[in-house]
Amino acid sequence: MRLVEPTFNSDDTIMPCPECQAGKMHRSVVTYLTYIGDELISVPDFPAWVCDICGRREYDQQAMNQLSLLLSPTAGSPTHSRRPVPRAPKKPAKESIADRKS
């Protein structure tokens, strides 16, 4: 798997294949498969460039970045900010019986 920032031609749909040199890379959507630990993750409709001759795939860099964020171990975890906790105002001390007599 190779991550690539594709350079677009004027028609925005085709670029030469860097693998076979004979085919053209066409923008397409594919099913992206990867393992995280022992689990197989399948992502349908993933943007990629696919060679019409050799089948080489190059995945869209922006889509890979977004997928990495979604699959990160901390995804969905609440963020803990270090805001000061407001303290309740202090209550005046209770008067003792000796203080009342004076």
C-alpha positions in Angstrom: 0.0 0.0 0.0 1.4 3.4 -0.9 -0.1 6.7 0.2 -0.1 9.3 -2.4 -1.2 12.9 -3.0 -2.3 12.5 -6.6 -1.4 15.1 -9.2 -4.4 15.8 -11.4 -4.3 16.2 -15.2 -6.4 18.8 -16.8 -9.4 16.4 -17.1 -9.0 15.6 -13.4 -9.6 11.8 -13.8 -6.4 10.1 -15.2 -2.7 9.9 -14.4 0.0 7.5 -15.6 0.6 4.3 -13.5 4.0 4.5 -11.6 4.1 0.7 -11.4 3.6 -0.7 -14.9 4.2 2.5 -16.9 1.6 1.3 -19.4 -1.7 1.8 -17.6 -3.6 4.8 -16.5 -4.7 5.5 -12.9 -8.4 6.2 -12.7 -10.2 7.6 -9.7 -12.4 5.0 -8.2 -13.9 3.7 -4.9 -12.7 0.4 -3.5 -13.1 -1.6 -0.4 -10.2 -0.8 1.9 -9.0 -3.7 4.2 -6.7 -3.4 7.1 -5.9 -5.2 10.4 -5.9 -3.6 13.8 -4.4 -6.2 16.1 -6.2 -9.4 15.3 -9.3 -7.7 13.8 -10.0 -7.3 10.1 -11.4 -3.8 9.4 -13.3 -3.4 6.1 -14.1 0.1 4.8 -16.4 0.1 1.7 -16.5 3.0 -0.8 -13.0 4.2 0.0 -11.5 6.7 -2.5 -8.5 5.4 -4.5 -6.6 5.5 -7.8 -6.6 2.2 -9.6 -4.5 1.2 -12.6 -6.6 -0.2 -15.5 -3.7 -2.5 -16.6 -2.0 -3.9 -13.5 -4.6 -3.0 -10.8 -2.2 -1.1 -8.6 -4.1 1.0 -5.9 -3.0 4.2 -4.4 -5.2 5.5 -1.6 -6.3 9.1 -1.2 -4.2 10.8 1.4 -7.0 12.9 2.9 -9.2 9.9 3.2 -6.4 7.9 4.9 -5.9 10.7 7.4 -9.6 10.8 8.3 -9.6 7.0 8.6 -6.6 7.1 10.9 -8.5 9.6 13.2 -11.5 7.3 13.3 -9.5 4.2 14.0 -7.2 5.7 16.6 -7.4 4.1 20.1 -8.6 7.4 21.6 -11.4 8.1 19.1 -14.6 8.8 21.0 -12.9 9.3 24.3 -13.7 12.4 26.2 -10.9 14.9 26.3 -9.8 16.0 29.8 -9.1 19.6 30.0 -7.4 21.1 33.0 -10.1 23.7 33.9 -10.1 24.9 37.5 -13.0 23.4 39.5 -15.1 26.2 41.1 -15.0 26.1 44.8 -18.0 26.8 47.0 -17.8 29.9 49.1 -16.7 29.4 52.7 -19.4 29.4 55.3 -18.9 31.5 58.3 -17.8 29.6 61.4 -20.5 28.8 63.9 -20.5 30.9 67.0 -19.7 29.2 70.2 -21.8 29.8 73.3 -18.9 31.6 74.9 -18.8 34.1 72.0 -22.5 34.9 72.4 -22.2 35.9 76.0 -19.6 38.6 75.4 
